[in-house]
């Protein structure tokens, strides 16, 4: 079984102004349909996410699991 790449950072809350998730930048429909999308559809959406995240009203305040794991990997490789 192959792992499906996901932008989820476990900060699941939708910005009511933009309709984007504060954590990953996807819409509700994109989140719910993620597993049924083709790899290309997921890559196309992921390319849009950085710009979308710039438009949300607030940023996540806590360190997410993904951020913590990346930080710990970086610290371990020093």
C-alpha positions in Angstrom: 0.0 0.0 0.0 1.3 3.4 -0.9 1.2 6.4 1.4 -0.8 9.4 0.1 0.9 12.7 0.4 -1.1 15.2 2.3 -0.5 18.8 3.4 -2.4 18.3 6.6 -0.6 19.6 9.7 -3.3 18.6 12.2 -4.6 22.2 12.6 -8.1 21.5 11.3 -10.2 24.7 11.4 -11.7 26.6 8.5 -11.3 30.4 8.0 -14.9 31.6 7.5 -13.7 34.5 5.4 -11.7 32.6 2.8 -13.1 29.0 3.2 -9.5 27.7 3.6 -8.2 25.5 6.4 -5.9 27.5 8.7 -3.4 24.6 8.8 -3.2 23.4 5.2 -5.1 25.8 3.0 -7.5 23.3 1.5 -11.2 23.8 1.2 -13.7 21.5 3.0 -14.5 19.8 -0.4 -10.8 19.3 -1.1 -10.2 17.8 2.4 -13.2 15.5 2.1 -12.3 14.4 -1.4 -8.6 14.1 -0.9 -8.4 10.3 -0.9 -10.4 9.9 -4.0 -8.4 12.4 -6.1 -5.7 11.4 -8.5 -2.1 12.1 -7.6 -2.0 14.9 -10.2 -5.1 16.5 -8.8 -3.5 16.5 -5.3 -0.3 18.0 -6.7 -2.2 20.7 -8.5 -4.0 21.7 -5.3 -0.8 21.5 -3.2 0.8 24.0 -5.6 -2.0 26.5 -4.7 -1.7 26.1 -0.9 1.2 28.6 -0.1 -0.7 31.5 -1.7 -3.9 30.5 0.0 -2.3 30.3 3.4 -1.2 33.9 3.0 -4.9 35.0 2.8 -6.2 33.3 6.0 -7.0 35.6 8.9 -4.8 34.0 11.5 -1.9 31.6 11.6 -1.7 28.5 13.8 -0.4 29.5 17.2 0.9 26.2 18.3 3.7 24.1 17.0 2.2 21.4 14.9 3.2 17.8 14.9 4.7 18.1 11.4 6.7 21.2 12.4 7.9 19.5 15.6 9.0 16.4 13.7 10.9 18.5 11.2 12.6 20.5 13.9 13.6 17.3 15.8 15.0 15.8 12.6 17.0 18.9 11.9 18.3 19.0 15.5 19.2 15.3 15.3 21.2 15.8 12.1 23.4 18.4 13.6 
